Amino acid sequence: MKNLRIICRASRLSLLQAELVKQRIESVEPGVVVEINGRSSRGDRELAVSLSSLDGTDFFTEELFQALQKNEADIAVHSLKDMSAPHFFSHPAFAVIDREDVRDVAVFNPDVTEKLQTGKTIVVGTCSPRREEMAAVFLKKALPQLHDTVRIEIRPIRGNVESRLEQLHEGKYDATILATAGLNRFLRSETEAHLPITSGPSVRELLKNKLLMLLPLFECVPAPCQGAIVAEADPSNPEAVRFLQLINDQQLYAETVAEKKRAYQYGTGCLQKFGVATIYSHQQSYLYAAGEDSKGKRFTEWANLPAAIDQQSILFSSTDCMKDFFSYEWKQDIPRIEQSIVFVANYKSLLQETIKLVLTQKQVWASGTKTWFELAKLGIWVQGSADALGFETLLPVLQLPLFEIQTNDICILSHEKAADRWRKKGYHAVSNYRLYPSNDVWIQRQIAAATHLFWSSFAQYESYGHFAATDAVHLCAGGETAVQLMSRGIQPVIFPTIKSFEHWRKLNIPSHSVA
C-alpha cells in the first residue's frame, strides 16, 4: 500500500479540486492512501491589496511548489489559470486532469432591475483587469435598457468564491463576476462533508434568487486555461511523477499548453487585459485570443482556421448582401410558448411588436450578441447566448449545475422553415415570421460565377444554392447551417463563427468584392 500526500490552497474550492485529483489517482491505482492538506498562499493572505499590485505572477502557486521541493508533499493541486507560463514550462511533471466550462458569469442581486429603471449606477466587483476591460463594455449594452443610460462602476473585490458571493449578498456590490467552473464544481458536489465546516451559507444558498448572466466567449474572453485543474510534482520525485503520468488527460494538457503559449506572447501576470480560449465546433478546435496586450495594443487572433484559398478563386460571401436575400412577413398572432425557456434564434423575430409580451415572462437565451443586444433594447433580461456557435453547442452549458436547464424546458423561436426543421429534430420550436426569397438577379449571377461560396444561413443556400456551380466549394459557420449543408451531402469548409470567417477573409483575400 502506497501513501501519497497532496497539498493545495486551503479554500473550499481548492480542497474540492484536490479531492478530484485524489479520486482520479484512486481510480487508476486502487489501494493507494491519499492524504490532502490545505495551506494558505501569499495570494490568500494579502487580501488588503489588489491582485495587480502583488509582486510576481505565482503568488497562489509558488509556496505550494516550494513545499514539494522541501518534500512536505508529493503532489500540489492548482487552478492552472493561477500559474505563470514560465513555471508551467519549467519542468515536465504536470498533469491536467479536469476542465469545466471556461466562461465567466456575472451574478447580480435581484434589485438590479429597479436600479436600471431609475438610472442608478450598477457597482460590479472584480479584481481582474481583463474582466474590467471587457465586461464593463459588454454589460452596458447587454443589460436591459430600461433607462437612457446604463451606468457601470467597477470596484475591486477580493476573497474566495463564497466570500465574494457573501459581499454581494450583503449589498456591497450589485454584481460580481466569477468563473463558472468554480460555481459548477461547488454545485455538482453532492456533499461538502469532506470540506472544512464553515458557519456561512453554502454557495447554492448564496446563489438563490440571484440573476445570472453568462458572459459570451468572444466579447468577454476567458483567462487562458480557465477552468482547468493541474497537478504538479517535483521532477526529483519519481513515484509522484508516475502518478501524474497515469492521470494526465493528454487532450486537455495539449489544449492548455497551447493556450499558455499563446497568452505568453501578449503578456503575463494579473495585469493582463486579454483572454485566450479553445473553441470547439463540430469536433474541430480553434484557438481564439483577443483583448489588449502588455504594450496597450488591441488585437484579435484566431488559430487553426481553414487554409487560404487560391488568389485566382472567386469568393462570394452572403455577408456582403444580407438584406437582399429575403423579404419578411411577420405573423399577426403571438406564438404560444409553453416552455419556461426561450432561445431566440434571430433578432428578426423581435420585429414582431407583440413578441415582447411573451419574452418578458420567460427566461431568455440568444443565438449571439447581436440578438442579445436587440433583446436588451426591448428591456429583456438575457441569461446568455450560444456565442453564434449554434443552438446545440449551448445545450451542455444549459445542463450544467449553474442553470440546470433540460432540453424539454426550451422553445426555439425562429422563422417558419427553421422552426419546422427544429421540430423534426425533436425540439420544441415556434415561428413568428416567414422568409420569402427576393430572387435578386445580381445575387444569382454572383453565386453562379463564384468558385467559393460562404453561407451565413442555411435558408440562403436553400433558396439560392441551386445557382451555384456543381464544383463550387461551400463555406459556412458552424452550427445548424453546417449541419443542414452536410445533410444535403455537402462537406462545407467550416468556420467557428461568421466573425471568424470575416477575420480569415480580411487576412487572406486582398479584395472582398467578387470579381
LODO-645683 format. One line per 4 residues: number of its first residue (from 1); for each residue z, x, y of C-alpha. Coordinates in nm, 4 decimals, padded with zeros to 6 digits. Layout:
<sites>
NUM	Z/X/Y ~ ...
</sites>
This chain:
<sites>
1	00.0000/00.0000/00.0000 ~ -00.1014/00.1376/00.3395 ~ 00.0712/00.0926/00.6754 ~ -00.1273/00.0603/00.9946
5	00.0130/00.0466/01.3481 ~ -00.1759/-00.1457/01.6163 ~ -00.0928/-00.1137/01.9845 ~ -00.2137/-00.3394/02.2643
9	-00.1081/-00.4688/02.6030 ~ 00.1993/-00.6900/02.5932 ~ 00.0300/-01.0009/02.7335 ~ -00.0006/-01.3036/02.5053
13	-00.3806/-01.2830/02.5166 ~ -00.3803/-00.9146/02.4236 ~ -00.1457/-00.9841/02.1333 ~ -00.3710/-01.2666/02.0188
17	-00.6690/-01.0310/02.0281 ~ -00.4733/-00.7705/01.8322 ~ -00.3959/-01.0418/01.5762 ~ -00.7706/-01.0984/01.5331
21	-00.8143/-00.7276/01.4609 ~ -00.5251/-00.7418/01.2143 ~ -00.6838/-01.0370/01.0334 ~ -01.0166/-00.8545/01.0152
25	-00.8510/-00.5464/00.8647 ~ -00.6595/-00.7542/00.6116 ~ -00.9798/-00.9336/00.5108 ~ -01.1633/-00.6105/00.4280
29	-00.8681/-00.4385/00.2611 ~ -00.6049/-00.6756/00.1214 ~ -00.2608/-00.5261/00.0749 ~ -00.2571/-00.3204/00.3923
33	00.0554/-00.3720/00.6050 ~ -00.0382/-00.4080/00.9719 ~ 00.2191/-00.3904/01.2494 ~ 00.1409/-00.4984/01.6091
37	00.3281/-00.3641/01.9104 ~ 00.2695/-00.4677/02.2701 ~ 00.3112/-00.2281/02.5608 ~ 00.2625/-00.2812/02.9332
41	-00.0121/-00.0811/03.1011 ~ -00.0286/00.0522/03.4536 ~ -00.2571/-00.2364/03.5458 ~ 00.0061/-00.4838/03.4220
45	00.2895/-00.3184/03.6145 ~ 00.1231/-00.2681/03.9527 ~ 00.0810/-00.6346/04.0410 ~ 00.1603/-00.5940/04.4087
49	-00.1721/-00.4290/04.4851 ~ -00.5296/-00.5390/04.4303 ~ -00.7157/-00.4066/04.1304 ~ -00.9761/-00.2463/04.3547
53	-00.7148/-00.0259/04.5212 ~ -00.5725/00.1123/04.1951 ~ -00.6795/00.4670/04.1230 ~ -00.9118/00.5206/03.8284
57	-01.1087/00.2871/03.6036 ~ -00.8994/00.2785/03.2839 ~ -00.5665/00.1541/03.4171 ~ -00.5465/-00.1160/03.1473
61	-00.6523/00.1127/02.8613 ~ -00.5668/00.4766/02.9354 ~ -00.1999/00.4639/02.8352 ~ -00.2858/00.2956/02.5070
65	-00.5279/00.5728/02.4178 ~ -00.2634/00.8284/02.5080 ~ -00.0332/00.6555/02.2584 ~ -00.2993/00.7155/01.9900
69	-00.3170/01.0830/02.0813 ~ 00.0611/01.1091/02.0520 ~ 00.0487/00.9415/01.7069 ~ 00.2570/00.6494/01.8347
73	-00.0043/00.4115/01.6920 ~ -00.3150/00.4195/01.4732 ~ -00.5398/00.1661/01.6465 ~ -00.5458/00.0379/02.0035
77	-00.6996/-00.3006/02.0849 ~ -00.8590/-00.3641/02.4256 ~ -01.0752/-00.6091/02.6126 ~ -01.3898/-00.3987/02.6290
81	-01.4716/-00.5009/02.9862 ~ -01.1483/-00.3215/03.0944 ~ -01.2660/00.0108/02.9503 ~ -01.4785/00.2524/03.1512
85	-01.8170/00.3610/03.0207 ~ -01.7199/00.7314/03.0254 ~ -01.4285/00.6622/02.7932 ~ -01.6282/00.4279/02.5672
89	-01.8888/00.7001/02.5224 ~ -01.6383/00.9880/02.4971 ~ -01.5936/00.9617/02.1195 ~ -01.7298/00.7548/01.8277
93	-01.4052/00.5988/01.6974 ~ -01.4591/00.2414/01.8223 ~ -01.5244/-00.0925/01.6559 ~ -01.6371/-00.4075/01.8362
97	-01.5024/-00.6876/01.6212 ~ -01.5485/-01.0132/01.8124 ~ -01.7111/-01.1643/02.1182 ~ -01.6565/-01.5029/02.2748
101	-01.8712/-01.6849/02.5286 ~ -01.9344/-01.4427/02.8157 ~ -01.9321/-01.6782/03.1142 ~ -01.6775/-01.7264/03.3896
105	-01.5264/-02.0663/03.4594 ~ -01.3830/-02.1968/03.7851 ~ -01.0687/-02.4053/03.7306 ~ -00.9807/-02.6485/04.0117
109	-00.6818/-02.8611/04.0978 ~ -00.7803/-03.2301/04.0833 ~ -00.7236/-03.2876/04.4559 ~ -01.0159/-03.0575/04.5388
113	-01.2467/-03.3573/04.5783 ~ -01.0252/-03.5007/04.8521 ~ -01.0339/-03.1670/05.0310 ~ -01.4118/-03.1560/05.0000
117	-01.4369/-03.5050/05.1506 ~ -01.2303/-03.4056/05.4535 ~ -01.3963/-03.0671/05.5021 ~ -01.0838/-02.8640/05.4261
121	-01.1186/-02.5036/05.3150 ~ -01.1150/-02.4510/04.9386 ~ -00.8992/-02.1489/04.8543 ~ -01.0239/-01.9628/04.5463
125	-00.8101/-01.6967/04.3811 ~ -00.9842/-01.3934/04.2345 ~ -00.9277/-01.0191/04.2411 ~ -01.2828/-00.9348/04.1322
129	-01.5361/-00.8262/04.3975 ~ -01.8089/-00.9343/04.1546 ~ -01.6714/-01.2858/04.1322 ~ -01.6062/-01.2972/04.5044
133	-01.9588/-01.1817/04.5852 ~ -02.1356/-01.4236/04.3525 ~ -01.9109/-01.7245/04.3006 ~ -01.8312/-01.7859/04.6676
137	-02.2008/-01.8115/04.7495 ~ -02.2739/-02.0276/04.4468 ~ -01.9825/-02.2694/04.4907 ~ -02.0843/-02.3532/04.8467
141	-02.3976/-02.5143/04.7033 ~ -02.2652/-02.6223/04.3637 ~ -01.9557/-02.8167/04.4667 ~ -02.0124/-03.1834/04.5552
145	-02.1500/-03.2005/04.9076 ~ -01.9035/-03.4594/05.0348 ~ -01.8827/-03.3257/05.3911 ~ -02.1084/-03.1451/05.6369
149	-01.9950/-02.8039/05.5101 ~ -01.8248/-02.6668/05.2016 ~ -01.5789/-02.4013/05.3158 ~ -01.4691/-02.1364/05.0663
153	-01.1965/-01.8780/05.1239 ~ -01.1328/-01.6046/04.8690 ~ -00.7760/-01.4802/04.8287 ~ -00.6533/-01.2129/04.5871
157	-00.4665/-01.3219/04.2760 ~ -00.3088/-01.1015/04.0081 ~ -00.1447/-01.1581/03.6746 ~ -00.2411/-01.2650/03.3252
161	-00.4188/-01.5884/03.2358 ~ -00.1049/-01.8003/03.2227 ~ 00.0281/-01.6562/03.5489 ~ -00.2933/-01.7337/03.7342
165	-00.3013/-02.0875/03.5985 ~ 00.0620/-02.1352/03.6972 ~ -00.0135/-02.0183/04.0514 ~ -00.2997/-02.2651/04.0609
169	-00.0786/-02.5430/03.9255 ~ 00.1809/-02.4686/04.1934 ~ -00.0793/-02.5228/04.4639 ~ -00.1029/-02.1662/04.5879
173	-00.4766/-02.1907/04.5322 ~ -00.7268/-02.4725/04.4979 ~ -00.9143/-02.2868/04.2257 ~ -00.9172/-01.9684/04.0257
177	-01.1928/-01.8015/03.8280 ~ -01.1289/-01.6875/03.4727 ~ -01.3289/-01.5648/03.1763 ~ -01.3980/-01.8456/02.9311
181	-01.3348/-01.6006/02.6462 ~ -00.9603/-01.5764/02.7019 ~ -00.9186/-01.9503/02.7503 ~ -01.1115/-02.0279/02.4342
185	-00.9067/-01.7788/02.2338 ~ -00.5858/-01.9364/02.3552 ~ -00.7058/-02.2888/02.2828 ~ -00.8573/-02.2026/01.9470
189	-00.5331/-02.0638/01.8181 ~ -00.3601/-02.3476/01.6347 ~ -00.0195/-02.1975/01.6932 ~ 00.1311/-01.9355/01.9170
193	00.4240/-01.8750/01.6828 ~ 00.3233/-01.5129/01.6384 ~ 00.3176/-01.4589/02.0146 ~ 00.6177/-01.3926/02.2403
197	00.8118/-01.7079/02.3212 ~ 00.7908/-01.7944/02.6888 ~ 00.9641/-02.0568/02.8954 ~ 00.6466/-02.1620/03.0745
201	00.3906/-02.4252/02.9726 ~ 00.1070/-02.3457/02.7325 ~ -00.2463/-02.2775/02.8519 ~ -00.3514/-02.6193/02.7197
205	-00.0817/-02.7846/02.9298 ~ -00.1781/-02.5829/03.2359 ~ -00.5419/-02.6903/03.1994 ~ -00.4517/-03.0586/03.1670
209	-00.6151/-03.2727/03.4390 ~ -00.7853/-02.9690/03.5925 ~ -01.1505/-02.9865/03.6926 ~ -01.3741/-02.7273/03.5285
213	-01.6984/-02.5731/03.6451 ~ -01.8701/-02.3346/03.4042 ~ -02.0389/-02.0764/03.6251 ~ -02.4040/-02.0014/03.5480
217	-02.5132/-01.6791/03.3838 ~ -02.7773/-01.5817/03.6376 ~ -02.6128/-01.6752/03.9676 ~ -02.2656/-01.5569/03.8596
221	-02.3468/-01.2767/03.6173 ~ -02.0534/-01.1877/03.3888 ~ -01.8924/-00.8449/03.3810 ~ -02.0548/-00.6094/03.1293
225	-01.9034/-00.6589/02.7825 ~ -01.7022/-00.9621/02.8952 ~ -01.5508/-01.1493/02.6001 ~ -01.5740/-00.8520/02.3616
229	-01.2739/-00.7093/02.1720 ~ -01.2854/-00.3400/02.0920 ~ -01.0548/-00.1485/01.8575 ~ -01.0092/00.2239/01.9132
233	-00.8677/00.5133/01.7121 ~ -00.8133/00.8787/01.7844 ~ -01.1042/01.0635/01.6147 ~ -00.8497/01.3001/01.4559
237	-00.7005/01.0086/01.2563 ~ -00.9457/00.9734/00.9621 ~ -00.7704/00.6782/00.7974 ~ -00.7764/00.4743/01.1193
241	-01.1410/00.5688/01.1770 ~ -01.2225/00.4478/00.8256 ~ -01.0725/00.1075/00.9013 ~ -01.2771/00.0822/01.2218
245	-01.5952/00.1551/01.0303 ~ -01.5114/-00.1275/00.7903 ~ -01.4526/-00.3900/01.0606 ~ -01.7154/-00.2928/01.3170
249	-01.9761/-00.5601/01.3937 ~ -02.2858/-00.3450/01.4308 ~ -02.4861/-00.6029/01.6261 ~ -02.2038/-00.6595/01.8757
253	-02.1483/-00.2858/01.9004 ~ -02.5145/-00.2214/01.9853 ~ -02.5134/-00.5112/02.2315 ~ -02.2089/-00.3884/02.4197
257	-02.3249/-00.0250/02.4209 ~ -02.6483/-00.1381/02.5875 ~ -02.4529/-00.3362/02.8497 ~ -02.2194/-00.0442/02.9252
261	-02.5105/00.1970/02.9596 ~ -02.6973/-00.0381/03.1901 ~ -02.3894/-00.1024/03.4035 ~ -02.3132/00.2680/03.4336
265	-02.6411/00.3128/03.6220 ~ -02.5178/00.0895/03.9030 ~ -02.1529/00.1880/03.9453 ~ -01.8131/00.1828/03.7794
269	-01.4622/00.0542/03.8332 ~ -01.3216/-00.2702/03.9673 ~ -01.5160/-00.2479/04.2924 ~ -01.8397/-00.3394/04.1193
273	-02.0294/-00.6349/04.2646 ~ -02.2776/-00.6778/03.9831 ~ -02.2829/-00.8142/03.6319 ~ -02.4643/-00.7418/03.3071
277	-02.5211/-00.9874/03.0234 ~ -02.7109/-01.0138/02.6973 ~ -02.9185/-01.3321/02.6983 ~ -03.0329/-01.4995/02.3763
281	-03.3340/-01.7268/02.3477 ~ -03.4993/-01.8248/02.0181 ~ -03.3390/-01.5386/01.8289 ~ -03.4610/-01.2891/02.0869
285	-03.2253/-01.0978/02.3121 ~ -03.2748/-00.9759/02.6660 ~ -03.0574/-00.7649/02.8918 ~ -03.0023/-00.9041/03.2401
289	-02.8333/-00.7251/03.5289 ~ -02.8001/-00.8396/03.8891 ~ -02.5860/-00.8039/04.1977 ~ -02.5117/-00.5195/04.4349
293	-02.4893/-00.1593/04.3191 ~ -02.2413/00.1054/04.4332 ~ -02.4711/00.2005/04.7241 ~ -02.4871/-00.1561/04.8546
297	-02.8400/-00.2223/04.7298 ~ -02.9102/-00.5617/04.5783 ~ -03.1035/-00.5670/04.2525 ~ -03.2225/-00.7857/03.9667
301	-03.3318/-00.6285/03.6412 ~ -03.4491/-00.7592/03.3048 ~ -03.4873/-00.5512/02.9896 ~ -03.6787/-00.6416/02.6716
305	-03.9193/-00.8807/02.8428 ~ -04.2668/-00.9129/02.6840 ~ -04.5171/-00.6311/02.7270 ~ -04.7508/-00.6355/03.0229
309	-05.0934/-00.7896/02.9739 ~ -05.4193/-00.6077/03.0335 ~ -05.5140/-00.5884/03.4010 ~ -05.8519/-00.7422/03.3170
313	-05.6838/-01.0556/03.1829 ~ -05.6810/-01.3743/03.3852 ~ -05.3378/-01.5351/03.4127 ~ -05.2849/-01.8944/03.5140
317	-04.9267/-01.9930/03.5885 ~ -04.8314/-02.3569/03.6275 ~ -04.5540/-02.2455/03.8621 ~ -04.8175/-02.1939/04.1330
321	-04.9076/-02.5627/04.1495 ~ -04.6142/-02.7552/04.0007 ~ -04.6511/-03.0549/04.2296 ~ -05.0174/-03.1076/04.1418
325	-04.9895/-03.1768/03.7687 ~ -04.8428/-03.5264/03.7770 ~ -04.7651/-03.8305/03.9806 ~ -04.4346/-04.0045/03.9122
329	-04.3212/-04.3624/03.8699 ~ -03.9500/-04.4414/03.8729 ~ -03.8275/-04.7411/03.6794 ~ -03.6600/-05.0254/03.8630
333	-03.3848/-05.0776/03.6077 ~ -03.0944/-04.8342/03.5859 ~ -03.0870/-04.6804/03.2375 ~ -02.7920/-04.7869/03.0260
337	-02.5900/-04.4866/02.9135 ~ -02.3032/-04.5466/02.6729 ~ -02.2101/-04.1825/02.6197 ~ -01.9474/-04.0143/02.8375
341	-02.1563/-03.7013/02.8992 ~ -02.4968/-03.6940/03.0700 ~ -02.7295/-03.3960/03.0570 ~ -02.9759/-03.4230/03.3461
345	-03.2918/-03.2515/03.2258 ~ -03.4843/-03.2547/03.5527 ~ -03.3933/-03.3071/03.9157 ~ -03.6757/-03.5617/03.9469
349	-03.4554/-03.8128/03.7637 ~ -03.2372/-03.8109/04.0733 ~ -03.5137/-03.9544/04.2897 ~ -03.4325/-04.2976/04.1487
353	-03.1972/-04.4129/04.4228 ~ -02.9648/-04.6119/04.1974 ~ -02.9089/-04.3408/03.9351 ~ -02.6092/-04.2105/04.1292
357	-02.4194/-04.5268/04.0317 ~ -02.4396/-04.4198/03.6674 ~ -02.3769/-04.0487/03.7108 ~ -02.0644/-04.0827/03.9242
361	-01.8944/-04.2468/03.6250 ~ -01.9881/-03.9696/03.3784 ~ -01.9254/-03.6046/03.3086 ~ -02.2481/-03.4388/03.4186
365	-02.4248/-03.1241/03.3000 ~ -02.7521/-02.9925/03.4399 ~ -03.0534/-02.8166/03.2932 ~ -03.0430/-02.5423/03.5554
369	-02.9199/-02.4614/03.9023 ~ -03.1975/-02.6432/04.0899 ~ -03.0981/-02.9690/03.9221 ~ -02.7296/-02.8743/03.9704
373	-02.7733/-02.8330/04.3467 ~ -02.9578/-03.1644/04.3754 ~ -02.6734/-03.3359/04.1918 ~ -02.4240/-03.1701/04.4256
377	-02.6158/-03.3087/04.7244 ~ -02.5503/-03.6551/04.5814 ~ -02.1781/-03.5763/04.5739 ~ -02.1653/-03.5469/04.1934
381	-01.9372/-03.3006/04.0167 ~ -02.1346/-03.0851/03.7718 ~ -01.9402/-02.9174/03.4913 ~ -02.2064/-02.6618/03.4104
385	-02.5657/-02.6038/03.3135 ~ -02.7913/-02.4787/03.0372 ~ -02.8978/-02.1923/03.2671 ~ -03.2604/-02.3084/03.2278
389	-03.2464/-02.1755/02.8698 ~ -03.2860/-02.5187/02.7113 ~ -03.0511/-02.8013/02.6158 ~ -02.9992/-02.6869/02.2582
393	-02.8768/-02.3445/02.3707 ~ -02.5969/-02.5249/02.5550 ~ -02.4632/-02.7126/02.2510 ~ -02.2496/-02.4256/02.1113
397	-02.0931/-02.3832/02.4567 ~ -02.0102/-02.7520/02.4868 ~ -01.8371/-02.7425/02.1488 ~ -01.6032/-02.4592/02.2488
401	-01.2321/-02.5490/02.2751 ~ -01.2500/-02.5419/02.6549 ~ -01.4760/-02.8502/02.6555 ~ -01.4674/-02.9969/02.3033
405	-01.7861/-03.1971/02.3579 ~ -01.9738/-03.3102/02.0489 ~ -02.3437/-03.3913/02.0310 ~ -02.2835/-03.7640/01.9892
409	-02.0944/-03.7657/02.3200 ~ -02.4071/-03.6598/02.5122 ~ -02.7017/-03.8526/02.6511 ~ -03.0077/-03.6684/02.7831
413	-03.1659/-03.8111/03.0985 ~ -03.5330/-03.7189/03.1308 ~ -03.8820/-03.8662/03.1704 ~ -04.0129/-04.1207/02.9219
417	-04.2075/-03.8998/02.6801 ~ -03.9407/-03.6295/02.6753 ~ -03.6718/-03.8880/02.6022 ~ -03.8806/-04.0150/02.3096
421	-03.9052/-03.6628/02.1693 ~ -03.5303/-03.6065/02.2019 ~ -03.4551/-03.9325/02.0210 ~ -03.6876/-03.8317/01.7366
425	-03.4799/-03.5144/01.7025 ~ -03.1672/-03.7245/01.6636 ~ -03.0193/-03.7048/02.0133 ~ -02.9209/-03.9842/02.2490
429	-03.1711/-03.9931/02.5356 ~ -03.2849/-04.2297/02.8089 ~ -03.5546/-04.2152/03.0744 ~ -03.5780/-04.3437/03.4266
433	-03.9275/-04.2278/03.5225 ~ -04.2770/-04.1754/03.3826 ~ -04.5289/-03.8962/03.4266 ~ -04.8964/-03.9687/03.4970
437	-05.1406/-03.6765/03.4776 ~ -05.3123/-03.6216/03.8120 ~ -05.6319/-03.4983/03.6395 ~ -05.6621/-03.2331/03.9064
441	-06.0088/-03.0747/03.8680 ~ -05.9026/-02.7435/04.0228 ~ -05.6200/-02.7097/03.7681 ~ -05.8560/-02.7948/03.4837
445	-06.1009/-02.5249/03.5915 ~ -05.8311/-02.2603/03.6321 ~ -05.6939/-02.3365/03.2858 ~ -06.0418/-02.3162/03.1313
449	-06.1059/-01.9772/03.2948 ~ -05.7709/-01.8179/03.2039 ~ -05.7100/-01.5793/02.9165 ~ -05.3320/-01.6231/02.9533
453	-05.1514/-01.9461/03.0453 ~ -04.7879/-01.9856/03.1463 ~ -04.6490/-02.3379/03.0984 ~ -04.3237/-02.4304/03.2724
457	-04.3005/-02.7570/03.0766 ~ -04.4424/-02.8978/02.7564 ~ -04.5627/-03.2040/02.9468 ~ -04.8093/-02.9785/03.1317
461	-04.9524/-02.8449/02.8075 ~ -04.9596/-03.1896/02.6512 ~ -05.1741/-03.3246/02.9351 ~ -05.3845/-03.0198/03.0235
465	-05.3697/-02.7835/02.7251 ~ -05.6970/-02.9097/02.5763 ~ -05.8830/-02.7481/02.8672 ~ -05.7680/-02.4022/02.7539
469	-05.9946/-02.1666/02.5615 ~ -05.9250/-02.1634/02.1885 ~ -05.8334/-01.7940/02.2025 ~ -05.6170/-01.8221/02.5132
473	-05.2664/-01.6743/02.4938 ~ -04.9896/-01.9179/02.5825 ~ -04.6699/-01.8107/02.7560 ~ -04.3603/-02.0146/02.8340
477	-03.9881/-02.0042/02.8930 ~ -03.7554/-02.0518/02.6009 ~ -03.6054/-02.3906/02.5376 ~ -03.7777/-02.7135/02.4480
481	-04.1159/-02.6034/02.5845 ~ -04.1257/-02.3194/02.3327 ~ -04.0022/-02.5454/02.0521 ~ -04.2723/-02.8059/02.1171
485	-04.5507/-02.5490/02.1515 ~ -04.4518/-02.3982/01.8185 ~ -04.4524/-02.7455/01.6625 ~ -04.8216/-02.7630/01.7614
489	-04.8978/-02.4424/01.5740 ~ -04.8904/-02.2192/01.8822 ~ -04.6937/-01.8953/01.8827 ~ -04.6246/-01.8518/02.2522
493	-04.5114/-01.5378/02.4277 ~ -04.1572/-01.6394/02.5173 ~ -03.9595/-01.5508/02.8268 ~ -03.5917/-01.6434/02.8550
497	-03.6419/-01.8396/03.1792 ~ -03.9090/-01.9241/03.4343 ~ -03.7432/-01.6860/03.6811 ~ -03.7669/-01.4022/03.4304
501	-04.1391/-01.4723/03.3948 ~ -04.1798/-01.4571/03.7721 ~ -03.9907/-01.1257/03.7746 ~ -04.2189/-00.9920/03.4999
505	-04.5316/-01.1130/03.6796 ~ -04.4293/-00.9516/04.0078 ~ -04.3823/-00.6156/03.8363 ~ -04.6902/-00.6266/03.6128
509	-04.9640/-00.8146/03.7940 ~ -05.0776/-00.6917/04.1376 ~ -05.2129/-01.0294/04.2450 ~ -05.0554/-01.3597/04.1458
513	-05.3729/-01.5528/04.2136 ~ -05.6153/-01.6490/03.9411 ~ -05.9444/-01.4610/03.9590
</sites>
